[in-house]
Every structure is written in C-alpha cells, then in structure tokens.
C-alpha cells in the first residue's frame, strides 16, 4: 500500500516543523544580546564606558555602575556617542598573558540603530 503524494508531502512537512520546534525548545542556549547606554567614548584611545542594568553584573564594572574598557569593532562601525544604545559583549583580559595591565576589559559591539 502506498500513500498519495499530498499525504506524503504533508507528513514530511509536519516532521520538519516538529524537529524545528524540538530543537528550538531543547537546543543549546544562545548568548543574550546585551544592550547598554554609552556614557563616554574617547576615540584616541578607544576607551568606551557603558552604563545600565545590563552592565551591573559584568566583570569590570566599577562602584558607579560603569563598565569601561577598550572598544574592539569591525571596520566601518558607527562611532559611539554619549546616549547611544550599544549592543555588546565584554571580556576580562586581566588573566591573559601580555594584556596591558591598565586595561582589563575589552568591549566588542556596535551602536544600535
């Protein structure tokens, strides 16, 4: 006994959708996109300071709730200005051999348009 083609195609589509849903629910967690507010940026040294709820638990945040570090970005990235929303990830480099001891945090990210 063979199935009619439309039933076979519908069954295959249902299996694909079910697999996608199982993967989305039970799959690995993806990193959260963290967004903060730019407090200051010094272009000459690429020193960027961010504030907001999302930086409170980040390593390297100071007593005033600011996360400051060297901004690392792709070519042609929009230069951040005070008040811009900024999506980022940060990395504490204090334990990295050869890291500049005065700069312990590297901030990777971009201005949110």
Secondary structure, 3 states (H helix, E strand, C coil): CCCCHHHHHHHHHHHHHHHHHHHHHHCCCCCCCEEEEEEEEECCCCEEEEECHHHCCCCCECCCCCEEEEEECCCCCCCCCCCCEEEEEEEECCCCCCCCCCCCEEEEEEECC
